[in-house]
Amino acid sequence: MRRNLDHEQANALLLEILLSQQVNAELVRRNVAELSKRIGGISAKNVFTYSDDEFTAIFSKKPAIHRFVNRMSHQTRQLFTLLEEEYDDDARNIWSPAVTASTLVNRLQQFPGIGEHKARTGLFILTREFGVSVIDDGGDYTVEGCEKLPGRYDGINKPLLCDT
């Protein structure tokens, strides 16, 4: 199932990648949707409507957006600072126009809280689920340690990369 991402969905997906630490994907998706409802949408403008303390309180409200409220609310604000400064508050600009797989992985890793594993998982999801065109640069971008992810794609654990 391939879907195009609009601005808000792309930003939400980037936030889901960040918040996927020790939380299953379905819960992360629900929590990002809940945060969107609480602040009026997943964008830098909406995140920065609130002070650090107010934003942490929004994150903490039951049900909490993440089990690590303080760290993740802070990293969310850092994520949106970088997203606004470098990508015009639109996560689609991270991968569009088409970039190489290594460029995309490196760009994702620039965001606080997103290491190599989360970046590779993001590459996998973007190419497999959303049909984002990413150029094959010959690297190995196999996703290891995510038992459920390859199961959704007939055991495939590699992103779908294009030649040009």
Salt bridges, closest charged atoms under 4 A:
GLU16 OE1 - ARG29 NE 3.72
GLU34 OE1 - LYS37 NZ 3.40
GLU34 OE2 - ARG38 NE 2.91
ASP52 OD1 - ARG77 NE 2.49
ASP90 OD2 - ARG92 NH2 2.67
GLU116 OE2 - ARG120 NE 3.09
GLU129 OE2 - ARG3 NH2 2.84
GLU129 OE1 - ARG152 NH2 2.51
